[in-house]
Amino acid sequence: MFFNRKKVTPARSLSAPQLDNGTYDVGTQYFRQRCAVLAGGVVLVAKEFKADPKVLSERSTLIAQGRIPEVSDINVVSLNEVADAYNARAPRSSDKVDTTAVNSAEVRETIESLLADLAAARTSDLDIILRDFHTDLRMKVGGKWHDIPYQWTRADGKIMLDALFNAREEGSGQSTREIRSFQSFSITSTDTLRLPHGVVKLRGERGPHETAADVGDHHTFRFFYSEGDKNTSSLSDLGLDEDIIDAIDWMCSRKDGGFIIGGATGDGKSTTLIRAIQLLIGKKQGHTKVVSIEDPVEMRLEHPSVLQIPVSSSGDGANRDEAYRKALMHFSRSNPDVGLVSEIRDASGGKQVLQFISSGHTVFTTIHVLSANEILFRLISMGIPPSEVARPGLFKLLMQQTLVQCLCSDCAVAYDGTQTLPAYLRGLDPANLSRLRFRNPEGCASCLRDYVGVGRIAWAGYERLRAVGEVIEPDNTYLGLVRDQNSVGALEHWLKPESRGGLGGQTIGQKVRQMVLLGQIDPNNVDWLGGGEASRRPRKLQNTVALKEQR
């Protein structure tokens, strides 16, 4: 795209040297990272800096000094294209950043503004990646990664990362940012850096990565929120279907046993557990003692029955695991009726949870797996004996959960036969396709009313996040298959209809595809099949699919 075209003034003797490709080899590092002047007065300027006062001022000065020609064309390009204009003489990844001119207040304001924008969009993760000549920023919202359209140079990114690292918690075990190494740290709100309202903590992980010119640096920041979404204050508000809510309600009426929720990071497991604990306290009318072990405490339960114990995630992995083991020992010795353990991480933690359940208590916890059927097998793979895992009555409810983005009912695009359908929908009777809807990427006033900035990228065309789950209530046959370490047999027994002696289970994948046929999910977004089908490509649906309205 070209603009501000004007005739070239008569040539004059220019003092700035030129590279072999005609680029004028002139200007400060700040100018060169954002702008390049080519032969004939053609200017390349990075999109975000076309009106940057520093760039405009320096360019005017260089023209007035007779070092570069008058501007003929201005071409808005990417930061990479600016760097390419300087070819091999562009700043390399090993160049040091001149920090003497850094305005710390401006840096803090930039970071706080970015974090506030991300928090408003309910971002779960932020990636900041230093490339050879620029910085990539990416956010994860609703289980999907999106590019953040900020034009940061490599130097900008390094300055921001230095500031974030310097805002880490004391005692994190990391005194300096070490080049080409892996480091973990945490950030809480302090006078150095104020986190957005509702964000209690950022957990940072940094490490090296390969680039074309050198070794780069990248950071991932995990957001921890102090409260759930204002629209998900109960289990039913989460969007879980009736069979899941009934199973959790039944579990909350038991006096003992284990309830494990599986899923990936950001699948809403902790929110579901907290809502289940609230339901349990209500059922027992407060006549119980609940102790939680959380890293960190995300949602506070203001009730006399509840003690929430935070576990420090500072330091390296070994220190975090040791802190977690000590917290579990304290938890067991405090003798609660009900325990909430934020995650089973290893065999040691798993054995303590088993021991606590075996002594007649109730434990709600989570684990990282791909399906409900994998939960008990994951405990075995950690090193817990199958005979202990498969004891009857120990684990009463196994659940897997994921989150899906539901289409905006006001702007979703109806299927008219012209859209390309994914393979699993092809060949269906047209009658079963009549309610298909697709996302409107532009969004509308309804779905965008609560979002500004980057939030509009992630939420245009979507109405809300909805939890979708699958559950297993293990019977003796299922536990026998677990004891025999027969995961395929356990899966088949779970999915077999009750009329044939099975558990009559339904996978997340089946439920998600049913939501597609009801027009609730974009057909092209079904990349989280879950359940026993997680490792297989989507199969074509049968024309006999029963459409059931879901809550």
C-alpha positions as CSV (number, residue, x, y, z in Angstrom):
1,M,0.0,0.0,0.0
2,F,1.4,3.4,-1.0
3,F,0.4,6.9,0.1
4,N,1.8,10.4,0.4
5,R,3.2,10.2,-3.1
6,K,5.0,13.3,-4.3
7,K,7.4,14.3,-7.0
8,V,11.1,13.7,-6.3
9,T,13.1,16.9,-5.8
10,P,16.2,17.4,-8.0
11,A,19.0,15.1,-7.1
12,R,21.7,16.4,-4.8
13,S,24.8,15.1,-3.2
14,L,23.9,12.9,-0.2
15,S,26.4,12.2,2.5
16,A,25.0,8.8,3.8
17,P,26.6,5.7,2.4
18,Q,24.4,3.1,0.7
19,L,24.4,-0.7,0.9
20,D,24.7,-2.9,-2.2
21,N,20.9,-3.0,-2.5
22,G,20.6,0.8,-2.4
23,T,19.4,1.2,1.2
24,Y,20.9,4.2,3.0
25,D,23.1,3.0,5.8
26,V,22.1,5.7,8.2
27,G,20.2,6.4,11.4
28,T,20.0,5.3,15.0
29,Q,19.2,1.7,16.0
30,Y,15.6,2.8,16.9
31,F,15.1,4.3,13.4
32,R,16.7,1.4,11.5
33,Q,14.5,-1.2,13.3
34,R,11.4,0.6,12.1
35,C,12.3,2.4,8.9
36,A,14.5,2.1,5.9
37,V,15.2,4.7,3.1
38,L,15.9,3.3,-0.4
39,A,17.4,4.8,-3.5
40,G,15.1,7.5,-5.0
41,G,13.5,8.4,-1.7
42,V,11.3,5.3,-1.3
43,V,10.6,4.8,2.4
44,L,9.8,1.4,4.0
45,V,8.2,1.9,7.4
46,A,6.7,-0.7,9.8
47,K,2.9,-0.5,10.0
48,E,2.7,0.4,13.7
49,F,5.4,3.1,13.3
50,K,4.3,5.0,10.2
51,A,3.2,7.9,12.5
52,D,5.8,7.4,15.2
53,P,7.1,10.8,16.3
54,K,10.7,9.6,16.8
55,V,10.8,8.0,13.3
56,L,9.2,11.0,11.6
57,S,11.6,13.4,13.5
58,E,14.7,11.5,12.7
59,R,13.7,11.1,9.0
60,S,13.1,14.9,8.8
61,T,16.5,15.6,10.4
62,L,18.4,13.2,8.0
63,I,16.7,14.9,5.1
64,A,17.5,18.4,6.4
65,Q,21.2,17.3,6.9
66,G,21.4,16.2,3.3
67,R,22.1,12.6,4.3
68,I,19.0,11.0,2.6
69,P,16.8,12.1,-0.3
70,E,13.4,13.7,0.0
71,V,10.6,11.2,0.3
72,S,9.0,10.1,-2.9
73,D,6.9,7.0,-1.8
74,I,6.1,5.6,1.6
75,N,5.5,1.9,1.7
76,V,3.9,0.4,4.8
77,V,5.5,-3.0,5.5
78,S,6.3,-5.5,8.3
79,L,9.2,-5.2,10.6
80,N,10.8,-8.2,8.9
81,E,10.7,-6.4,5.5
82,V,12.4,-3.3,7.1
83,A,15.1,-5.6,8.5
84,D,15.6,-7.3,5.1
85,A,16.3,-3.9,3.6
86,Y,19.4,-3.6,5.7
87,N,20.3,-7.2,4.7
88,A,23.1,-8.7,6.7
89,R,23.8,-5.4,8.4
90,A,20.5,-5.4,10.3
91,P,20.7,-5.7,14.1
92,R,21.4,-9.3,15.0
93,S,20.0,-11.3,17.9
94,S,23.3,-10.8,19.7
95,D,23.2,-7.0,19.6
96,K,22.8,-5.4,23.0
97,V,19.8,-3.2,23.7
98,D,20.6,0.4,24.7
99,T,18.7,0.5,28.0
100,T,20.0,4.0,28.9
101,A,17.2,5.5,26.9
102,V,14.4,3.2,28.1
103,N,11.6,5.0,29.9
104,S,10.7,2.6,32.7
105,A,7.3,4.3,33.3
106,E,6.4,4.0,29.7
107,V,7.5,0.3,29.6
108,R,5.3,-0.4,32.7
109,E,2.4,1.4,31.2
110,T,2.7,-0.7,28.0
111,I,2.9,-4.0,29.8
112,E,0.0,-3.2,32.2
113,S,-2.1,-2.0,29.2
114,L,-1.4,-5.2,27.3
115,L,-2.1,-7.5,30.3
116,A,-5.4,-5.6,31.0
117,D,-6.5,-6.1,27.4
118,L,-5.6,-9.8,27.6
119,A,-7.4,-10.3,30.9
120,A,-10.6,-8.6,29.6
121,A,-10.6,-11.3,26.8
122,R,-10.1,-14.1,29.4
123,T,-6.8,-15.0,28.0
124,S,-5.3,-18.2,29.4
125,D,-1.8,-18.0,28.0
126,L,0.5,-15.3,26.5
127,D,3.5,-16.1,24.3
128,I,6.3,-13.5,23.8
129,I,8.8,-14.8,21.2
130,L,12.0,-12.9,20.2
131,R,12.7,-13.5,16.5
132,D,15.8,-12.3,14.6
133,F,14.4,-8.8,13.9
134,H,11.0,-8.6,15.6
135,T,8.9,-10.0,18.4
136,D,5.8,-12.2,18.0
137,L,3.0,-12.0,20.5
138,R,0.3,-14.7,20.7
139,M,-2.6,-15.3,23.1
140,K,-4.6,-18.4,23.9
141,V,-8.4,-17.7,24.3
142,G,-11.1,-20.3,24.5
143,G,-8.6,-23.0,23.7
144,K,-7.3,-21.4,20.5
145,W,-4.1,-19.4,19.8
146,H,-4.4,-16.0,18.1
147,D,-1.7,-13.6,16.8
148,I,-1.7,-10.3,18.6
149,P,-1.3,-7.5,15.9
150,Y,1.3,-5.5,17.8
151,Q,4.4,-4.5,15.8
152,W,7.2,-4.9,18.4
153,T,10.9,-4.9,17.3
154,R,13.2,-7.5,18.8
155,A,14.6,-4.7,21.1
156,D,11.1,-3.8,22.2
157,G,10.4,-7.4,23.1
158,K,13.6,-7.8,25.1
159,I,12.9,-4.6,27.1
160,M,9.4,-5.9,27.9
161,L,10.7,-9.3,28.9
162,D,13.4,-7.8,31.1
163,A,10.7,-5.7,32.8
164,L,8.4,-8.7,33.4
165,F,11.3,-10.8,34.7
166,N,12.3,-8.0,37.1
167,A,8.7,-8.0,38.4
168,R,8.9,-11.6,39.5
169,E,8.2,-12.7,43.1
170,E,11.1,-12.7,45.5
171,G,12.3,-16.1,46.4
172,S,11.5,-17.5,43.0
173,G,14.9,-19.0,42.9
174,Q,15.9,-17.0,39.7
175,S,18.2,-14.1,40.4
176,T,19.0,-13.1,36.7
177,R,17.7,-14.0,33.3
178,E,20.2,-16.5,32.0
179,I,20.9,-16.7,28.3
180,R,20.1,-20.0,26.6
181,S,18.6,-21.7,29.7
182,F,15.2,-22.8,31.0
183,Q,13.8,-20.8,33.9
184,S,10.5,-20.7,35.8
185,F,9.2,-17.7,37.8
186,S,6.0,-16.2,39.1
187,I,4.6,-12.6,39.0
188,T,2.1,-11.2,41.5
189,S,0.7,-7.7,41.7
190,T,3.2,-5.3,43.4
191,D,4.3,-1.7,43.2
192,T,6.7,-2.7,40.4
193,L,3.9,-4.1,38.2
194,R,0.2,-4.0,38.8
195,L,-1.7,-7.0,37.4
196,P,-5.2,-6.5,36.1
197,H,-8.2,-6.8,38.3
198,G,-9.1,-10.4,38.8
199,V,-5.7,-11.8,37.9
200,V,-3.9,-13.1,41.0
201,K,-0.8,-14.5,39.3
202,L,1.2,-15.0,36.1
203,R,3.4,-18.1,35.9
204,G,6.3,-17.6,33.6
205,E,8.3,-20.1,31.7
206,R,11.3,-19.1,29.5
207,G,13.7,-20.9,27.3
208,P,15.8,-20.7,24.1
209,H,14.7,-21.6,20.5
210,E,16.4,-21.8,17.1
211,T,16.2,-18.8,14.7
212,A,17.6,-18.3,11.2
213,A,20.4,-16.1,12.5
214,D,21.0,-17.1,16.1
215,V,19.3,-18.6,19.2
216,G,16.2,-16.7,20.3
217,D,14.4,-16.3,23.6
218,H,10.7,-17.1,24.3
219,H,8.4,-16.7,27.3
220,T,5.0,-18.3,28.1
221,F,2.9,-16.6,30.7
222,R,-0.1,-18.5,32.3
223,F,-2.9,-16.3,33.7
224,F,-4.5,-17.3,37.0
225,Y,-7.8,-15.6,37.7
226,S,-9.2,-14.9,41.2
227,E,-12.8,-15.4,40.2
228,G,-14.8,-17.3,37.6
229,D,-16.7,-15.8,34.7
230,K,-19.6,-13.7,36.0
231,N,-21.9,-15.9,33.9
232,T,-20.7,-19.2,35.4
233,S,-21.6,-19.0,39.1
234,S,-23.1,-22.5,39.2
235,L,-22.6,-25.9,37.5
236,S,-25.6,-25.4,35.2
237,D,-24.2,-22.0,34.2
238,L,-21.0,-23.7,32.9
239,G,-23.1,-25.3,30.2
240,L,-22.6,-28.9,31.2
241,D,-25.4,-31.2,30.1
242,E,-27.9,-32.9,32.4
243,D,-26.2,-36.3,32.7
244,I,-22.9,-34.6,33.9
245,I,-24.7,-32.4,36.4
246,D,-26.7,-35.3,37.8
247,A,-23.5,-37.3,38.2
248,I,-21.7,-34.5,40.1
249,D,-24.8,-33.9,42.2
250,W,-24.8,-37.6,43.1
251,M,-21.1,-37.5,44.0
252,C,-21.7,-34.5,46.2
253,S,-24.1,-36.6,48.3
254,R,-21.5,-39.3,49.0
255,K,-19.6,-39.5,52.3
256,D,-16.4,-40.8,50.8
257,G,-14.7,-41.6,47.5
258,G,-12.7,-39.9,44.8
259,F,-13.9,-37.6,42.1
260,I,-11.2,-36.9,39.4
261,I,-11.6,-34.4,36.5
262,G,-9.3,-34.8,33.6
263,G,-8.4,-32.4,30.8
264,A,-5.8,-30.2,29.4
265,T,-4.5,-26.8,30.8
266,G,-7.2,-24.2,30.4
267,D,-10.1,-26.7,30.1
268,G,-11.9,-25.2,33.1
269,K,-11.3,-28.1,35.5
270,S,-10.7,-26.0,38.5
271,T,-13.8,-23.9,38.0
272,T,-15.9,-27.1,37.8
273,L,-14.3,-28.4,41.0
274,I,-15.0,-25.2,42.9
275,R,-18.6,-25.2,41.7
276,A,-19.0,-28.8,42.8
277,I,-17.5,-28.0,46.3
278,Q,-20.1,-25.1,46.6
279,L,-22.8,-27.6,45.8
280,L,-21.5,-30.1,48.3
281,I,-21.3,-27.5,51.1
282,G,-24.9,-26.5,50.4
283,K,-26.1,-30.2,50.5
284,K,-24.4,-30.7,53.8
285,Q,-25.7,-27.3,55.1
286,G,-22.2,-26.3,56.1
287,H,-21.8,-29.2,58.6
288,T,-18.5,-30.3,57.0
289,K,-14.8,-29.3,56.8
290,V,-13.3,-28.7,53.4
291,V,-9.5,-28.2,53.0
292,S,-8.0,-27.3,49.6
293,I,-4.4,-27.5,48.3
294,E,-4.2,-25.1,45.3
295,D,-1.4,-23.7,43.2
296,P,-2.4,-20.9,43.2
297,V,-5.8,-20.3,45.0
298,E,-7.8,-19.1,42.0
299,M,-11.3,-18.6,43.3
300,R,-11.8,-17.8,46.9
301,L,-14.6,-19.7,48.8
302,E,-15.8,-17.4,51.5
303,H,-17.4,-19.9,53.9
304,P,-16.6,-21.0,57.5
305,S,-16.4,-24.6,56.3
306,V,-13.5,-24.0,54.0
307,L,-9.7,-23.6,54.4
308,Q,-7.8,-22.9,51.1
309,I,-4.1,-23.5,51.4
310,P,-1.8,-22.0,48.7
311,V,1.2,-23.8,47.4
312,S,4.2,-21.8,46.2
313,S,5.1,-22.4,42.6
314,S,8.3,-20.4,42.9
315,G,11.7,-22.0,42.2
316,D,12.5,-24.9,40.0
317,G,10.5,-28.1,39.4
318,A,12.1,-30.0,42.3
319,N,11.3,-27.2,44.7
320,R,7.7,-26.9,43.6
321,D,7.2,-30.7,43.8
322,E,8.6,-30.7,47.3
323,A,6.4,-27.8,48.4
324,Y,3.4,-29.7,47.0
325,R,4.3,-32.9,48.9
326,K,4.6,-31.0,52.2
327,A,1.3,-29.3,51.6
328,L,-0.4,-32.7,50.9
329,M,1.1,-34.1,54.2
330,H,-0.3,-31.1,56.1
331,F,-3.6,-31.6,54.3
332,S,-3.9,-35.2,55.4
333,R,-3.0,-34.4,59.0
334,S,-5.5,-31.6,59.3
335,N,-8.2,-34.3,58.9
336,P,-10.9,-32.6,56.7
337,D,-14.0,-34.4,55.7
338,V,-13.6,-33.3,52.1
339,G,-10.4,-32.4,50.3
340,L,-9.8,-30.5,47.2
341,V,-6.4,-31.1,45.6
342,S,-5.8,-29.0,42.6
343,E,-3.8,-31.6,40.7
344,I,-2.3,-35.1,41.0
345,R,1.2,-34.6,39.6
346,D,3.1,-37.7,40.5
347,A,3.0,-41.1,42.2
348,S,3.7,-39.6,45.6
349,G,0.8,-37.2,45.4
350,G,-1.5,-39.9,43.9
351,K,-0.7,-42.3,46.7
352,Q,-1.5,-39.7,49.4
353,V,-4.8,-39.0,47.7
354,L,-5.6,-42.8,47.6
355,Q,-4.6,-43.1,51.3
356,F,-6.9,-40.3,52.3
357,I,-9.8,-41.7,50.3
358,S,-9.2,-45.2,51.8
359,S,-9.5,-43.7,55.3
360,G,-13.1,-42.8,54.6
361,H,-12.8,-39.3,53.2
362,T,-13.9,-37.5,50.0
363,V,-11.4,-36.0,47.6
364,F,-12.0,-33.9,44.5
365,T,-9.0,-33.4,42.3
366,T,-7.7,-33.1,38.7
367,I,-5.3,-34.7,36.4
368,H,-3.9,-34.1,32.9
369,V,-5.3,-36.7,30.5
370,L,-7.0,-36.9,27.1
371,S,-10.2,-38.8,28.1
372,A,-12.1,-40.0,31.1
373,N,-11.1,-43.6,30.3
374,E,-7.4,-42.7,30.6
375,I,-7.6,-41.3,34.2
376,L,-7.1,-44.5,36.2
377,F,-4.5,-45.8,33.6
378,R,-2.6,-42.5,34.0
379,L,-2.3,-43.2,37.8
380,I,-1.0,-46.6,37.0
381,S,1.6,-45.2,34.6
382,M,2.8,-42.9,37.4
383,G,3.8,-45.9,39.3
384,I,0.7,-46.6,41.5
385,P,0.0,-50.4,41.6
386,P,-3.1,-51.4,39.5
387,S,-4.5,-53.3,42.4
388,E,-4.6,-50.1,44.5
389,V,-6.1,-48.0,41.7
390,A,-8.8,-50.5,40.9
391,R,-10.1,-51.1,44.4
392,P,-13.9,-51.1,44.4
393,G,-15.5,-48.0,45.9
394,L,-12.3,-45.9,45.8
395,F,-12.9,-43.7,42.8
396,K,-16.6,-43.1,42.4
397,L,-16.6,-40.6,39.5
398,L,-14.2,-40.0,36.6
399,M,-14.9,-37.0,34.4
400,Q,-13.2,-35.4,31.4
401,Q,-14.0,-31.8,30.4
402,T,-13.2,-29.4,27.6
403,L,-14.4,-25.9,26.6
404,V,-15.9,-25.0,23.3
405,Q,-16.8,-21.6,21.9
406,C,-20.5,-21.4,21.0
407,L,-21.6,-19.3,18.1
408,C,-23.3,-16.0,18.5
409,S,-27.0,-16.6,17.9
410,D,-27.4,-13.1,16.4
411,C,-24.8,-13.2,13.7
412,A,-24.0,-16.9,12.9
413,V,-24.2,-17.6,9.2
414,A,-26.8,-20.2,8.1
415,Y,-25.7,-23.1,5.9
416,D,-26.9,-22.5,2.4
417,G,-25.1,-25.3,0.5
418,T,-22.2,-23.2,-0.7
419,Q,-20.0,-23.6,2.3
420,T,-17.3,-26.3,2.3
421,L,-18.2,-29.0,4.8
422,P,-15.6,-31.0,6.8
423,A,-15.3,-34.6,5.8
424,Y,-17.3,-36.0,8.8
425,L,-20.4,-34.2,7.6
426,R,-20.3,-35.0,3.9
427,G,-22.9,-37.5,2.7
428,L,-25.5,-36.7,5.4
429,D,-29.1,-36.3,4.5
430,P,-29.7,-32.6,3.8
431,A,-32.4,-32.6,6.4
432,N,-29.8,-33.2,9.1
433,L,-27.8,-30.2,7.8
434,S,-30.6,-27.7,7.9
435,R,-29.6,-26.2,11.3
436,L,-25.8,-25.9,10.6
437,R,-24.4,-22.5,11.4
438,F,-20.9,-21.0,10.7
439,R,-19.0,-18.3,12.5
440,N,-19.2,-14.7,11.3
441,P,-15.6,-13.5,11.7
442,E,-16.6,-9.9,11.7
443,G,-18.9,-10.4,14.7
444,C,-21.7,-8.1,15.6
445,A,-22.8,-5.6,18.3
446,S,-24.1,-8.5,20.4
447,C,-21.0,-10.7,20.6
448,L,-18.5,-7.8,20.7
449,R,-20.2,-5.5,23.2
450,D,-18.0,-6.6,26.1
451,Y,-14.7,-6.6,24.3
452,V,-12.2,-4.0,23.0
453,G,-8.7,-4.4,21.5
454,V,-7.4,-8.0,21.2
455,G,-10.6,-9.4,22.7
456,R,-12.5,-8.6,19.5
457,I,-10.1,-10.9,17.6
458,A,-10.8,-13.9,19.8
459,W,-14.6,-13.4,20.4
460,A,-16.0,-12.0,17.1
461,G,-18.8,-14.4,16.1
462,Y,-18.8,-16.2,19.4
463,E,-21.3,-15.9,22.3
464,R,-19.7,-17.8,25.2
465,L,-17.5,-20.6,26.3
466,R,-19.3,-23.8,27.2
467,A,-18.1,-26.8,29.2
468,V,-18.6,-30.2,27.6
469,G,-17.9,-33.3,29.5
470,E,-18.0,-37.1,29.7
471,V,-18.3,-39.2,32.8
472,I,-17.6,-42.8,34.0
473,E,-19.1,-44.3,37.1
474,P,-16.8,-47.4,37.4
475,D,-18.5,-50.7,38.1
476,N,-16.7,-53.9,39.0
477,T,-16.3,-55.0,35.4
478,Y,-14.7,-51.7,34.5
479,L,-12.4,-51.9,37.5
480,G,-11.4,-55.4,36.6
481,L,-10.3,-54.3,33.2
482,V,-8.3,-51.5,34.8
483,R,-6.7,-54.0,37.1
484,D,-5.7,-56.0,34.0
485,Q,-4.4,-52.8,32.4
486,N,-6.8,-53.4,29.5
487,S,-7.6,-49.8,28.4
488,V,-9.3,-50.9,25.1
489,G,-11.5,-53.3,27.0
490,A,-12.4,-50.6,29.6
491,L,-13.2,-48.1,26.8
492,E,-15.5,-50.6,25.1
493,H,-17.3,-51.5,28.3
494,W,-17.9,-47.8,29.1
495,L,-19.3,-47.1,25.6
496,K,-21.4,-50.3,25.4
497,P,-25.1,-49.6,25.8
498,E,-26.6,-50.4,29.3
499,S,-29.0,-52.8,27.5
500,R,-26.0,-54.9,26.6
501,G,-24.4,-54.8,30.0
502,G,-22.2,-51.8,29.5
503,L,-22.1,-48.4,31.1
504,G,-23.8,-46.5,28.3
505,G,-21.2,-43.8,28.1
506,Q,-21.1,-41.0,25.6
507,T,-17.8,-39.2,24.6
508,I,-17.1,-35.6,24.3
509,G,-16.6,-36.0,20.6
510,Q,-20.1,-37.4,20.2
511,K,-21.6,-34.5,22.1
512,V,-19.6,-31.9,20.3
513,R,-20.7,-33.2,16.9
514,Q,-24.3,-33.2,18.1
515,M,-23.9,-29.5,19.0
516,V,-22.6,-28.9,15.5
517,L,-25.8,-30.4,14.0
518,L,-27.9,-28.2,16.3
519,G,-26.1,-25.1,15.0
520,Q,-24.3,-24.3,18.3
521,I,-20.7,-24.8,17.1
522,D,-19.0,-24.0,13.8
523,P,-18.4,-27.3,12.0
524,N,-14.9,-26.3,11.2
525,N,-14.0,-25.9,14.8
526,V,-14.4,-29.5,15.8
527,D,-10.8,-30.2,16.5
528,W,-11.2,-31.4,20.1
529,L,-13.1,-34.7,19.6
530,G,-11.9,-35.9,23.0
531,G,-13.1,-39.2,24.6
532,G,-12.1,-42.5,23.2
533,E,-11.9,-40.9,19.7
534,A,-9.2,-38.4,20.5
535,S,-6.6,-40.4,18.5
536,R,-8.7,-41.0,15.4
537,R,-9.7,-38.7,12.6
538,P,-13.4,-37.7,12.6
539,R,-15.7,-40.4,11.2
540,K,-18.6,-39.5,9.0
541,L,-21.8,-39.1,11.0
542,Q,-24.7,-41.4,10.3
543,N,-28.0,-40.1,8.9
544,T,-29.8,-41.5,12.0
545,V,-28.2,-39.0,14.4
546,A,-30.7,-38.0,17.0
547,L,-30.8,-34.3,17.6
548,K,-31.4,-33.5,21.3
549,E,-31.7,-30.0,22.5
550,Q,-29.0,-29.2,25.1
551,R,-29.1,-26.8,27.9
